Amino acid sequence: MTIDTADTTHEQQHGMTDAGYIRIAVILAAITGLEVSTYYVDFGVLFLPALLIMMVIKFVMVVSYFMHLKFDNKMFSFLFYAGLVLAVGVYAAFLATFKFFIQ
């Protein structure tokens, strides 16, 4: 009895190529460099919005590509993005409690 292995050896491409992952990693490293530069360069009132925007961009890139949410069911993406919105909201409420936004 022989088993036809033609169907079982076919690999499904789930995700990106290695070059795509390296490209995303380089972009994430560049954004991290910009985040670190906010400590050394005075951004003034743009400090917090710049950090939050870079944080959201990095979050979306990591969960979309490295956690494969871009290729999975949209319900999983909704759950992760709802958690992101909740986390940013809690962080903003925490800062407002200590009057961070009042100059």
C-alpha positions in Angstrom: 0.0 0.0 0.0 1.5 3.3 -1.1 0.4 6.7 0.2 0.4 9.6 -2.2 2.5 12.2 -0.6 2.0 14.9 -3.2 -0.7 16.5 -1.2 1.0 16.2 2.2 4.3 17.7 1.1 2.7 21.0 -0.1 3.5 23.7 2.4 1.1 26.5 2.8 2.6 30.0 2.8 1.3 31.6 6.1 3.0 34.9 6.5 5.7 36.5 4.6 9.1 35.6 3.2 12.2 36.0 5.3 13.1 39.2 3.5 9.7 40.6 4.5 10.3 39.8 8.1 13.7 41.4 8.0 12.2 44.5 6.4 9.6 44.8 9.2 12.3 44.3 11.8 14.4 47.1 10.3 11.3 49.4 10.3 10.6 48.5 14.0 14.3 49.2 14.9 14.1 52.6 13.2 10.9 53.5 15.1 12.6 52.3 18.3 15.5 54.6 17.5 13.1 57.5 17.1 11.5 56.7 20.4 14.8 56.7 22.2 15.7 60.0 20.5 12.8 61.6 22.2 14.7 61.3 25.4 17.7 63.3 24.0 15.8 65.8 21.8 13.3 68.3 23.2 10.0 67.7 21.3 8.1 70.1 23.6 4.4 69.4 23.6 4.7 66.8 20.8 6.6 64.5 23.1 3.7 62.4 24.3 1.7 62.3 21.0 4.8 61.4 19.1 5.5 58.5 21.5 1.9 57.3 21.4 1.8 57.4 17.6 5.0 55.4 17.3 3.8 53.0 20.0 0.6 52.3 18.0 2.4 51.9 14.7 4.8 49.4 16.3 1.9 47.5 18.0 0.0 47.2 14.7 3.1 46.0 12.8 4.0 43.4 15.5 0.6 42.0 15.9 -0.2 42.1 12.1 3.0 40.5 10.8 4.9 38.7 13.6 1.7 37.4 15.3 0.1 36.7 11.9 -3.1 38.6 12.6 -3.0 40.0 9.1 -3.5 36.5 7.8 -6.0 35.2 10.5 -9.6 35.7 11.3 -10.7 39.3 11.7 -12.2 38.6 15.1 -8.7 38.1 16.5 -7.6 41.5 15.1 -10.6 43.1 16.6 -9.8 41.7 20.0 -6.2 42.9 19.9 -7.1 46.4 18.6 -9.8 46.7 21.3 -7.2 45.9 23.9 -4.9 48.6 22.4 -7.7 51.2 22.6 -8.5 50.2 26.1 -4.8 50.4 27.1 -4.3 53.8 25.6 -7.6 55.0 27.2 -6.4 53.8 30.7 -3.0 55.4 30.2 -4.7 58.7 29.2 -7.0 58.5 32.2 -4.0 57.8 34.5 -2.1 60.8 33.1 -5.2 63.0 33.5 -5.6 61.9 37.1 -2.2 63.4 37.8 -2.9 66.6 35.7 -0.2 65.7 33.2 -2.0 67.5 30.3 -2.3 70.8 32.2 0.8 73.0 31.6 
